[in-house]
Amino acid sequence: MQQGMLSSLLLSILLLGTGLPTLQAAEMQPQEVKQWLKDTQLQDKVAQFLQYAIEDEVDTLKFSLERLALPQQEIARYLLLKKIDQQSIFLTPKMALFVEEQQAMAPTYQVLERGDGYEFSVPAFNYPSIASRILKRWHQNQSSLGFKLSAERHDLVLKDWLSGSAYQVQAREALLISEVDSLSHSAITYLNHQLTKEAVTSWLPSSSVMVRLAQVSEDPELYSLLWRMRADQNVVNELERLARVADNFSLKQVMQATGNPSLKEPALKALTQVKPMSEEVKTFLIARMSLADDAPYVAKELASQGYHSWLEELANSNQGVKSRLILSAIGQ
């Protein structure tokens, strides 16, 4: 028993001698926190630590940090991680592991916050929270790199990649939407062909993914598939965007969208708002006014855009259009 007590005592003395931080939280006053964060000597050390991080000298970084006594060590961890976060420093696998270790540590120093009828302690130097944010971004970057490499190697199968839990699918869709414009033309074509070159279209990604792929590739076949999808807000927004761009390619896609009954009216309305109106759009709208179902709507929208006189002239001179319906629509 005495021998066991002696061993415990010796171990305690050894731990104290090594300067290792105790697990017990210590309170620090807010003013003291501010003073420590402004300490120029500590900031100089952190600048050196940051250089170690950039150069991937993780062992040197860890050794240098651990040589500091408390509270300098904890403040240095906080300031270092804050700089890594703010400057978006690239993390090697070794540095990512180092940051993960910081995330797992429990801060020693606490600040007591008081309010109206309450008080609670928060970390004075909350470096685990910063570490968590850095790691989240690092994992996102790793996923982004994996997506790009797989697409460029032509071994990313969209149907398989965009499957799994709802959270996983949502995350990967967001990744594709944000990163697809950084892919090569070859990689984008490879992805598109998985959708446009199938003999039978049995699966399509979400409308948001389809819209982004179509925007980046400007592939008419992909737009053709998009216009056959259910017309949700993503699809309507893309239709309106194309009408605002109003170049030849974009307007052709808007005209094609009228083939979807749910998109017909917004597409026709968008075309009537194109200014200056090209001959191709004008010819298309005249053709639509030869149809009994479309003539009143197109005429009404054109009249609202200031084409009243032109519509009267058209109704009186063009036997191919539904003159009576046009004149009725514009109040004649």
C-alpha positions as CSV (number, residue, x, y, z in Angstrom):
1,M,0.0,0.0,0.0
2,Q,2.8,2.4,1.0
3,Q,4.7,1.5,-2.1
4,G,1.6,2.3,-4.3
5,M,1.1,5.7,-2.6
6,L,4.8,6.5,-3.1
7,S,4.5,5.6,-6.8
8,S,1.5,7.9,-7.2
9,L,3.3,10.7,-5.4
10,L,6.3,10.3,-7.6
11,L,4.1,10.3,-10.7
12,S,2.4,13.5,-9.6
13,I,5.8,15.2,-9.0
14,L,6.9,14.1,-12.4
15,L,3.9,15.5,-14.1
16,L,4.3,18.8,-12.4
17,G,7.9,18.9,-13.3
18,T,7.2,18.4,-17.0
19,G,4.9,21.5,-17.1
20,L,2.0,19.6,-18.6
21,P,-1.3,21.5,-18.3
22,T,-3.8,20.2,-15.7
23,L,-7.3,19.3,-16.8
24,Q,-8.9,21.5,-14.3
25,A,-10.4,24.7,-15.8
26,A,-9.1,28.0,-14.6
27,E,-11.0,31.3,-14.8
28,M,-9.5,34.3,-16.6
29,Q,-10.8,37.8,-16.6
30,P,-11.9,39.3,-19.9
31,Q,-9.4,42.2,-19.6
32,E,-6.6,39.7,-19.1
33,V,-7.7,37.8,-22.2
34,K,-7.5,41.0,-24.3
35,Q,-4.0,41.7,-22.9
36,W,-2.7,38.3,-23.8
37,L,-4.1,38.5,-27.3
38,K,-2.1,41.7,-27.8
39,D,1.1,40.3,-26.5
40,T,3.8,41.1,-29.1
41,Q,6.2,38.4,-28.1
42,L,3.5,35.8,-28.3
43,Q,2.4,37.1,-31.7
44,D,6.0,36.8,-33.0
45,K,6.1,33.2,-31.8
46,V,2.8,32.5,-33.5
47,A,4.1,34.0,-36.8
48,Q,7.0,31.4,-36.6
49,F,4.5,28.6,-35.8
50,L,2.5,29.6,-38.8
51,Q,5.6,29.3,-41.0
52,Y,6.1,25.8,-39.6
53,A,2.5,25.0,-40.6
54,I,2.9,26.3,-44.1
55,E,6.1,24.3,-44.6
56,D,4.5,21.2,-43.1
57,E,7.0,21.0,-40.3
58,V,4.5,19.5,-38.0
59,D,6.9,17.8,-35.5
60,T,8.8,21.1,-35.0
61,L,5.5,22.9,-34.6
62,K,4.2,20.5,-32.0
63,F,7.5,20.6,-30.1
64,S,7.6,24.4,-30.1
65,L,4.1,24.7,-28.9
66,E,4.6,22.2,-26.1
67,R,7.6,24.1,-24.8
68,L,5.5,27.0,-24.0
69,A,4.1,27.3,-20.5
70,L,0.4,28.0,-19.8
71,P,-1.4,30.2,-20.5
72,Q,0.9,31.2,-23.5
73,Q,0.6,27.7,-24.9
74,E,-3.2,27.8,-25.1
75,I,-3.2,31.3,-26.5
76,A,-0.7,30.4,-29.1
77,R,-2.8,27.4,-30.2
78,Y,-5.8,29.8,-30.5
79,L,-3.9,32.5,-32.5
80,L,-2.3,29.9,-34.7
81,L,-5.5,28.2,-35.7
82,K,-7.2,31.6,-36.1
83,K,-4.5,32.6,-38.7
84,I,-4.8,29.2,-40.5
85,D,-8.5,29.7,-40.7
86,Q,-8.5,33.3,-41.8
87,Q,-5.8,32.8,-44.4
88,S,-7.2,29.5,-45.6
89,I,-3.8,27.8,-45.3
90,F,-3.6,24.6,-47.3
91,L,-3.5,21.6,-45.1
92,T,-1.4,18.6,-45.8
93,P,-2.5,15.3,-44.3
94,K,-0.1,15.8,-41.4
95,M,-1.4,19.3,-40.8
96,A,-5.0,18.1,-41.0
97,L,-4.1,15.5,-38.3
98,F,-2.5,18.2,-36.2
99,V,-5.7,20.4,-36.4
100,E,-7.8,17.3,-35.5
101,E,-5.7,16.9,-32.4
102,Q,-6.4,20.5,-31.4
103,Q,-10.1,20.0,-31.9
104,A,-10.0,17.1,-29.4
105,M,-8.3,19.2,-26.7
106,A,-10.2,20.8,-23.9
107,P,-9.4,24.5,-23.3
108,T,-8.1,25.2,-19.8
109,Y,-9.1,28.8,-19.4
110,Q,-12.6,30.0,-19.1
111,V,-14.3,33.4,-19.0
112,L,-17.3,33.8,-16.8
113,E,-20.1,35.6,-18.7
114,R,-22.9,37.2,-16.6
115,G,-26.2,38.5,-17.7
116,D,-29.6,39.3,-16.2
117,G,-30.2,36.5,-13.8
118,Y,-27.7,34.1,-15.4
119,E,-24.0,33.3,-15.6
120,F,-22.0,30.7,-17.5
121,S,-18.5,29.9,-18.5
122,V,-17.1,29.9,-22.0
123,P,-13.6,29.1,-23.3
124,A,-11.4,32.1,-23.2
125,F,-9.5,30.8,-26.2
126,N,-11.9,28.5,-28.1
127,Y,-9.4,26.9,-30.5
128,P,-11.4,23.6,-30.7
129,S,-14.2,25.5,-32.4
130,I,-11.8,27.1,-34.9
131,A,-10.2,23.7,-35.5
132,S,-13.6,22.2,-36.3
133,R,-14.3,24.9,-38.8
134,I,-10.9,24.4,-40.5
135,L,-11.5,20.6,-40.7
136,K,-14.9,21.1,-42.2
137,R,-13.5,23.2,-45.0
138,W,-10.6,20.7,-45.4
139,H,-13.0,17.8,-45.9
140,Q,-15.0,19.8,-48.4
141,N,-11.9,20.6,-50.3
142,Q,-10.9,16.9,-50.3
143,S,-14.3,16.0,-51.6
144,S,-14.0,18.7,-54.3
145,L,-10.6,17.3,-55.4
146,G,-11.9,13.8,-55.5
147,F,-14.8,14.9,-57.7
148,K,-12.6,16.8,-60.1
149,L,-10.1,13.9,-60.5
150,S,-12.8,11.3,-61.0
151,A,-14.5,13.4,-63.6
152,E,-11.3,14.2,-65.4
153,R,-10.4,10.5,-65.4
154,H,-13.8,9.7,-66.9
155,D,-14.7,7.3,-64.1
156,L,-17.3,9.3,-62.2
157,V,-20.7,7.7,-62.8
158,L,-23.3,10.3,-62.0
159,K,-26.1,7.9,-61.3
160,D,-24.0,6.0,-58.7
161,W,-22.3,9.1,-57.3
162,L,-25.6,11.0,-56.8
163,S,-27.1,8.2,-54.7
164,G,-27.1,7.4,-51.0
165,S,-28.6,9.2,-48.1
166,A,-30.5,12.4,-48.6
167,Y,-27.8,14.3,-46.9
168,Q,-25.0,12.8,-49.0
169,V,-26.9,13.4,-52.2
170,Q,-27.6,17.0,-51.2
171,A,-23.9,17.6,-50.4
172,R,-22.7,16.1,-53.6
173,E,-25.2,18.0,-55.7
174,A,-24.0,21.2,-54.0
175,L,-20.4,20.2,-54.8
176,L,-21.1,19.5,-58.4
177,I,-23.0,22.8,-58.9
178,S,-20.1,24.8,-57.4
179,E,-17.2,23.0,-59.1
180,V,-18.4,21.8,-62.5
181,D,-17.4,25.0,-64.2
182,S,-13.8,24.3,-63.2
183,L,-13.7,21.0,-65.2
184,S,-12.2,20.6,-68.6
185,H,-14.5,20.5,-71.7
186,S,-13.7,16.8,-72.0
187,A,-14.8,16.1,-68.4
188,I,-18.1,18.1,-68.8
189,T,-18.9,16.3,-72.1
190,Y,-18.3,13.0,-70.3
191,L,-20.8,13.9,-67.6
192,N,-23.3,15.2,-70.1
193,H,-23.2,12.1,-72.3
194,Q,-24.2,10.0,-69.4
195,L,-27.6,11.8,-69.6
196,T,-27.9,12.6,-73.3
197,K,-26.6,9.5,-75.0
198,E,-28.6,6.9,-73.2
199,A,-31.0,4.9,-75.4
200,V,-33.7,5.1,-72.8
201,T,-33.6,7.9,-70.1
202,S,-34.3,6.0,-66.9
203,W,-32.7,8.5,-64.5
204,L,-32.0,12.1,-64.3
205,P,-30.4,14.2,-61.5
206,S,-32.3,17.0,-59.8
207,S,-33.3,20.0,-61.8
208,S,-30.6,22.1,-60.0
209,V,-27.9,19.8,-61.3
210,M,-29.4,19.6,-64.8
211,V,-29.6,23.4,-64.9
212,R,-26.0,23.9,-63.9
213,L,-24.7,21.3,-66.3
214,A,-26.7,22.9,-69.1
215,Q,-25.4,26.4,-68.2
216,V,-21.8,25.3,-68.2
217,S,-21.9,23.1,-71.3
218,E,-24.4,25.0,-73.4
219,D,-25.4,21.6,-74.7
220,P,-28.7,21.8,-76.7
221,E,-29.4,18.1,-76.0
222,L,-29.1,18.7,-72.3
223,Y,-31.5,21.6,-72.5
224,S,-33.9,19.4,-74.4
225,L,-33.9,17.0,-71.5
226,L,-34.3,19.8,-69.0
227,W,-37.4,21.2,-70.7
228,R,-39.0,17.7,-70.5
229,M,-38.5,17.6,-66.7
230,R,-41.1,18.8,-64.2
231,A,-41.2,22.6,-64.4
232,D,-40.0,23.6,-60.9
233,Q,-38.6,26.9,-59.9
234,N,-35.1,26.0,-60.9
235,V,-36.2,25.3,-64.4
236,V,-38.3,28.5,-64.6
237,N,-35.4,30.6,-63.3
238,E,-33.1,29.1,-66.0
239,L,-35.7,29.9,-68.6
240,E,-35.9,33.5,-67.5
241,R,-32.1,33.8,-67.3
242,L,-31.8,32.6,-70.9
243,A,-34.3,35.2,-72.0
244,R,-32.2,37.9,-70.3
245,V,-29.1,36.7,-72.0
246,A,-31.0,36.9,-75.3
247,D,-28.3,35.7,-77.7
248,N,-29.2,33.3,-80.5
249,F,-28.4,30.2,-78.6
250,S,-30.3,31.2,-75.5
251,L,-33.4,32.3,-77.4
252,K,-33.5,29.0,-79.3
253,Q,-33.6,27.2,-76.0
254,V,-36.5,29.4,-74.7
255,M,-38.4,28.7,-77.9
256,Q,-37.8,25.0,-77.5
257,A,-39.1,25.2,-73.9
258,T,-42.6,26.1,-75.2
259,G,-43.0,22.4,-76.0
260,N,-43.5,21.8,-72.2
261,P,-47.1,22.7,-71.4
262,S,-46.0,23.9,-67.9
263,L,-43.4,26.1,-69.4
264,K,-45.2,27.3,-72.5
265,E,-46.7,30.5,-71.0
266,P,-43.6,31.7,-69.1
267,A,-41.5,31.0,-72.2
268,L,-43.8,32.8,-74.6
269,K,-44.0,35.7,-72.1
270,A,-40.2,35.9,-71.9
271,L,-40.0,35.9,-75.7
272,T,-42.4,38.8,-76.0
273,Q,-40.2,40.8,-73.6
274,V,-37.0,40.4,-75.7
275,K,-35.8,43.8,-76.9
276,P,-34.8,44.4,-79.6
277,M,-36.8,41.5,-81.0
278,S,-34.9,39.5,-83.6
279,E,-36.5,38.4,-86.8
280,E,-36.3,34.8,-85.6
281,V,-38.2,35.5,-82.4
282,K,-40.8,37.6,-84.3
283,T,-41.3,34.8,-86.8
284,F,-41.7,32.3,-84.0
285,L,-44.3,34.4,-82.2
286,I,-46.2,35.0,-85.5
287,A,-46.3,31.2,-85.9
288,R,-47.7,30.8,-82.4
289,M,-50.4,33.3,-83.2
290,S,-51.6,31.0,-86.0
291,L,-52.7,28.6,-83.2
292,A,-56.0,29.2,-81.6
293,D,-54.7,28.1,-78.2
294,D,-51.7,30.5,-78.2
295,A,-52.9,33.5,-80.2
296,P,-54.8,35.3,-77.5
297,Y,-52.0,34.9,-74.9
298,V,-49.2,35.9,-77.2
299,A,-51.1,38.9,-78.5
300,K,-52.0,40.1,-75.0
301,E,-48.4,39.9,-73.9
302,L,-47.1,41.6,-77.0
303,A,-49.6,44.4,-76.6
304,S,-48.4,44.9,-73.0
305,Q,-44.9,45.4,-74.5
306,G,-46.0,48.2,-76.8
307,Y,-46.7,46.2,-80.0
308,H,-50.3,47.2,-80.3
309,S,-50.0,48.8,-83.7
310,W,-47.9,46.0,-85.1
311,L,-50.5,43.5,-84.0
312,E,-53.3,45.4,-85.7
313,E,-51.4,45.5,-88.9
314,L,-50.5,41.8,-88.6
315,A,-54.2,40.8,-88.0
316,N,-55.3,42.7,-91.0
317,S,-52.5,41.6,-93.4
318,N,-51.5,38.1,-92.5
319,Q,-54.1,35.4,-93.3
320,G,-52.2,32.8,-91.4
321,V,-52.8,34.2,-88.0
322,K,-55.9,34.1,-85.9
323,S,-56.9,37.6,-86.6
324,R,-60.2,37.7,-84.7
325,L,-58.6,36.2,-81.6
326,I,-55.7,38.7,-81.8
327,L,-58.0,41.7,-82.2
328,S,-60.2,40.5,-79.4
329,A,-57.2,40.0,-77.1
330,I,-56.0,43.6,-77.7
331,G,-59.4,45.1,-77.3
332,Q,-60.4,45.7,-80.9
